Amino acid sequence: MCRRSTAQPRDSTWRPTTARPATTACLTRAHLLVVYGQEINEQAWRLARMNLAVHGVEGDLGARWGDTLADDRHPGLEADFVLSVPPFNMSHRALNETDPRWRYGVPPRDGANYAWLQHALAKLGPYGTAAVVLANGSLYAKSGGGIRRAMLEDDVVACVVALPRRLFHTTQIPVCLWILTKDKGPQGTRESVDRRGQILFVDAREAGTLVGRTERVLTEADLAIIAGTYHAWRGTLSAGGKRAAYRDEPGFCASIGLEAVRHHGHDLTPSRYVFHAPVGSAPQDDRRGELQALTRNLDVLFD
C-alpha cells in the first residue's frame, strides 16, 4: 500500500484503524509528516500513539479510542492518502443510517466492507488516493451490491488487485486491494494519464514467497511490479522517480472500460477481466463465467 503512495512532505494520511505498527513505520519512510487515525481498541490506540512518537511522526489519533464507523473522530478531514486494513467481513450493528459518509448507500449491517470503502472516500481530498484491503467477497457480494454499483458509476474505483492467500497470520482467506480516488483525470499539474471511465485490474494471486507452511510474503520484486504497474497506468512517477508506459499483460493486468464491468453485473473479480474476451465471444465467455461462479462459491465458504 505504501509503495502505491507518491506522498510528499506535509501530505496528510488517514488510517481508520491504527493497530498495525508496521504501516506507521512505513509512513515514516515515505516522509509523511502528518498522520491521522482512529482505533477502537484502547491498547492498540496507545501502542499506535507510542509508535508515532518513537518515529518522530506528527499525528492525531484522537483524544480517546473510539469506533470509527459509529463515532467519526475526524469529521471534515480531507487527506491526501488513506490506508486501511480493517477487520475482514465484520458485522456492525451500531451504524447511523443518517451518517453523511454513506453517500452511496447505507451499508448492510451483516458486513462492514462497504462502510469501510465509503469511510475511506469520505476522508479523501479532491486529488487524494485511498488503498483499502478487504476480503474478496467485497468484489461481487449481492449484499451491498447497490453501493458497489453506485461507486463504479461515480467513477471512484481506480484499481482492484487480487492478492494471494496466507498474507495474514490470522486468516488464510483470499483478499484484495481497492484503490479509490475522486479524480481519475489529469489532475492539473500532476500530469497524470486521463483514466476516467477505466479501471485497472491486477491479478497478483500467484505473487509472493511462502515462509514456512502458513505464511506468504510479498517480496520487494513483487511489490515493485505491482506498484510499478499502477504508476505506469496512472502516469505517475514510481518510487524510483521514473514515468513508465503502461500496457496490458495477459494473465496479470488489464485496463477495462466501465461498459465491460456493467456487462458482468459490476463484478470486480480481476481474473474475469485480465483474461477479458470480447462480448461477442459467447461460448468462451459463458465457460469463464461458470468458472468464476464456482470460484466465488469457494471463496464464500472460506470467508
N, C-alpha and C positions, 0 to 999 in steps of 0.2 A: 504494500500500500504506500509506504513512504517513497519507494522508487518512482511511483507514478506522480508524486507531487513535484512541482517545479517551484518550490517555495523560495521566497526572498526574505531578507531581514525585515522584521516588523510585520510580516504577514501573520494573520491570526488563524489558529486551528482550534476546532471544536471537537471534543471527544464525549459522546453521550454516555459511555461507560468507561471509567478510567482505571480499571483494576489490573491492566496489563503493563507493568513497568517497562517491558522491552520496547513497547511502542513509544513511550515517553522518551526513552533514551534515543530512539531513532529520530524523534523530532529534534532533539538536541543536535544531532549530527547534521540535520538539514538546516541548521541555523535559524530555527524558528524562535522568536523571542517572546511571543505572547500565545499562551495555551489556555483554552477554556475547556471545562468539562464538568461532569456530574456523575455521581456514583451513589447507588442505593445502600451499599454495604459500608458501615462505619469503618471497619478495619481496612478495607480496600481504599476507602477515601483518604484515610490518614496515611496509608502507605504511598498513595499517588502524590499527595502533598509533599511528603518527605523526599520522594524521588525527584520532583521538580526542584526542590531546594538543593539537593545534592548536586544536581547537574547545572545549577545556576540559571534555570529557565523561569522567566516571568510567567505566572499563571494565575487563573482564577477558577477554582473548583467549587465555588460557592461557600457560604459561611457554614453550612452543615451538609451532611449527606442527605440525599433525597431521591425519590422515584422520578426518573427522567420523564417517563411517559405520562405520569399522573400530576407531576408538580414541576413544571419547567422553571428552573432557577436562573435562566439567562434569556428572558424574553427580549425580543428586539435585536439579538445578536446577529450580525452578518459576517460570517467567517470566510476566509479565503480557501480554507481546506477543512473538510470534515472527515475524520477517520473513525470507523465504528466496527467493532466485532461484538455485537450484542448476543445474549443467550439465544441459542437456537430453538426455534419452534415453541417458545414460551407462550403461555396464555396470559391474558391480562384483563382482570375484571374491573379495574378502577379507572378506565378511560373516561374522560369527559367528552361527551359527544359534541359539545359546542366549542371544543378547543380549536382555535384558528389554524393550528398546524395541519388539521385534517382537510387540506384543500381539495384533495382528490377523492375523498370519501371517508366515512368513519370506519376505522379498521375493525375487522372481526375480533371478538373477544377471545376466540379459541386459538388465536395465533397473532403474535405481535409483529410479524415480519413487515407488513405494510405500514405499521405505525412507525417502525424504525426508519424506513425509507422516507416517509413523509416528514418525520422529525429532522432527518439529515437535510432534506431540501429546504425546510423552513429556516435552517440556520445558515444557509449559503448566501453570500453576497452575489451581486449581479453576474460576476465572472468567476464565481467560486466553483470548486470541484469537490464532490463527495465520493468516498470509497467505503462501501458497506459490505461486510462478509455475512452471508446468510446461508441457510440450508437450501438445497436445490429445489425444494417444494415451492419456494417463492417465485420460481420461474414459470410455473404452469398451474399452480393451485387454483381451483374453482372458487374456493372461499377467498374473497378479496380480489377476485379476478377483475372486477369492475374498476378497482383502484389501479391495478397494473395497466389496464387498457387506457384509462384516463391519463396516466403518466406518460405512456407511449405516444398518445395522440397529442399531448402537450410538448412532445419532443425534448423531454428532460433526461432520457436514458441515453448515455453516450456509448457505453461498452458493457458487455457481460463476459466474464471469464469463468469457464468451468475449471475448478481446481481439483487436484487428486484427493483421494481418500486419505485418512490417517494423518492429517496435518496437525490435529489437536490431540492432546493426551486424554481428554475427557470423552471423546466420541470418535467413531470411525465413519460416520455418515459423510457422504459427499457434500461439498459446499461450493459456493460460487461467490464471485466478486462483482458487485454492481458499481459502475462508475456513473455518477449523476452530475449534471450541470444545467444551469438555467440558460446558457447561451452556447450553442454549438456553431455559431457563426465565426467570422474572422477575429472578433473581439478587439477591434481597433488596432492600436499599435502593437499588439501581441502577434499579429500577422499569422494567426492560426488558419489552417485549412477550413473552408466552409463545409461543415458536415451536417447541416440542417437536413432533417428527413432521412438520416442514415444512422445505423447502429453498427458498432464493431463487435463481432463475436469471435472469441478466442477459446479454443478447446485445448486446455493445458492439463487434461486428466492424466496424461502419461508422464508429466514432468516430475522432477524430484527424485530423491535417492532414499531408499529405505535405510533407517538407522535402527538396527535390531529388527524385531519381528512386528512391532506395533506402531512405529512412527515413521512418517515420511517427511523429509526436509527438502525445501526448495533451495537449490544451490545458487551461488552467485551468478552462474551462467544462465540458469533458468530464469532468475529474476530479471537479468539484463535483457533476455529475449522477449519476455512478456511485456515488461515496461517499455522496451525499445519499440515494440510493435505498436503500442498505444501512442507513444510520442510521434512515431512516423505517421500514423493515421491522422492524428490531430494536427500535425505540422509544427509541434513544439520542440524545443531543444531537449535532448536527452540529458541524463546525468553527466555524460561526458562532454556536454556543450555542443553536440552535433545535431544537425537537422537532416534526417534521412527521408528518402522517398518510400511511400507505402505501396505494397502490392498484396493482393490476396494470395494465400498459400493453402492449397488444398490439404485438408486434414488438420489444419492448425488455425487459420484465421480467415475471416471474410467480412467485407463491408456490405451490409444489406440495407436496402431501402425499406421504408415503413410499409409499403404496399405488400411486400412479401411477408412481413410479420403479420399483417392483417389476414393474409391468406391462410396462415397457420393458427388463426384464433388467438393472436397475441401471446403465443407460447414462445418463451425466450430461451429454450434449451439450445446452447451453442452448437451441438452436433447436428441439429436439424438444419442449420444454415451454413456451417462450414463446408458441408457436402451438398450445398444447395443446388437443386436442379430446376430448370425452367418449369413453370406451372403446367405447360403442355405435356410434360413427360409423366403422364398419369400413372402408368404401371409402376415405374421406379419410385415415384412419389408415394404411392399407396403402400408399397412394401416398407419404405423407410418410416412412414407414419405408424405402421404396425409395430415395428421395432422400437420406435420412440415410446409408444404407449406401454409396451412391456417393460422398458427401462424405467419409466415413471412409476409404474406399479411396484417395481422392486424398490425404488427409492423411498416410496411411501412406507413400505414395510420396515425399512431400516431407519427411517426418521424417528 
